[in-house]
């Protein structure tokens, strides 16, 4: 098949990469499938997911991954006593009416994509396919296979150089042939799974809802839009008689890819890689792509395990089209395969902080904007969110509770070995052990006896490790008042201390209210994240009896006003909150969301007796 970007000649290299990485079985997703050649080649070794933004391409892959060989069409043969191919290749088309293809893509429509004899065949077969499917003569999968076969056969009699960006002025020899519908070309391989599935979606949205073992990414490389290059096939596939325009009859409404837009391609890649939930990632790319290869690999390193990215170079023949003058800068085309393992690790704070969001980081990640430069955790707490965000700039921490701020600052800026050694010395000095109440109370009394602002944050850290449920709780005068618990310095604590570091460079750490943060110091691609106390809940962090903990309606309105100002300034915000809890609703927040038409997503809840609804609210 003549197809822009076809990867048939690359499957051997992809095979080798998969073998070298010892990848076998599981779910393989071909996210920009095109003609489906890669998925087709691997359908005997993986459960396959294919996807393409364009309908005609999704049909190609759907047919290939659901069949090992040409189907038998039992109901069709029973009715017509022959296969669909014999039926249509011997059919009398002389009395069939003109359809959309004939009236728009043949000389009858002043275009020369097809000779009239072939255009009438295309119209008739496409119309009858739907009739036979509706009558039950063809199953859905058989219909898909035959439509894909028709689309492939059409390309063999098209009066073009391969794409439909233009047609030849004179009839090319191929176009003079009679259209014969032939079985779709595919590999006759046994299917590894009966659960293969095909989507016809935007991949950047789809990856928020699927997951697996291997993701193969073969985005468009150039400014050539496939929706324009193959608009005729898309119109035939959709059979929707669309509004068309121009010399070539392009669809007025076309699904355009951000990956073929110079200003949008890098952001689209950032979003895609951030949202991928696949362990192994393979990307086909080129040294003539819109994003320079070095820039793309630098971006990928931010999301890869240990920042490790492998690039394999492959010589490949360039496909020349109308945009050739805009590609390459005279360089010989070189195809590459990029491989990395996606970093899914959620870094958990060593602090057990009320309301920490480490358990819903997947939902927070799915809600992030396509591009993030800086990330500002405005009510940072234990920093479980900001520490896990990946962007192209820095992550910033702000917290108004001075003891929490100082403790997080120490945990992030000191060497882990020093933190653990210091904590162990405190344990040894006070002879701390699980449930040793007297030893624990001696440490707590000593900590509280030191003037506020001069206390050792490492003593507080040790107290939290041995306190009831590892809580951090102070009375209004600043005294730590949690009773003894049944834990201590465990292997899990040591692991968390060792792994407590930001995924992108750490910017400033500031102590104070979020209202003290000057939004104008950050660019418009900064994301401001808020996880304040919830006004409809009652806990140690907002009951008004604790150090720097009270949260009132005044605070709620102050927060919403700050968020409005962020929105007016063109900056992005993401707010975690709870709108229903134990029969109460946060009407202040709900009314505010409706008035400003912000998006609210449900990210958790439950509780039959005490219903709870946790949400994310965003302005982008």
Buried (B, 14 or more C-beta within 10 A) or exposed (E): BEBBBBBBEBBEBBBEBBEEBEBEEBBBBBBBBBBBBBBBBBBBBBBBBBBBBBBBBBBBBBBBBBBBEBBEBEBBBEBBEBBBBEBBBEBEBEEBEBBBBBBBBBBBBEBBBBBBBBBBBBBBBBBBBEEBBEEEBBBEEBBBBBBBBBBBBBBBBBBBBBBBBBBBEEEBEBBEEEBEBBBBBBBEBEBBBEEBBBBBBBBBEBBBEBBBBBBBBBBBBBBBBBBBBBBBBBBBBEBEEBEBEEEBBBBEEBBBBBBBBEEBBBBBBBBBBBBBBBBBBBBBBBBBBBBEBEEBBEBBEBBBEEEEBBBBEBEBEBBEBBBEEEBBEEEEBBBBBBBBBBBBEBBBBBBBBBBBBBEBBBBBBBBBBBBBBBBBBBBBBBBBBBBBBBBBBBBBBBBBBBBBBBBBBBBBEBEBEEBBEBBBEBBEBBEBEEEBEEBBEBBBEBBBEEEEEEBBBBBBBBBBBBBEEBBBBBEEEBBBBBEBBEBBBEEEBBEBBBBBEBBBEBBEBBBEBBEEBEBEEBEEBBBBBBBBBBBBBBEBBBEEEBBBBBBEEEBBEBBBEBBBEBBEEEBBBBBBBBBBBEEBEBEBBBEBBEEEEBEBBEBBBEEEEEEBBBBBBBBB
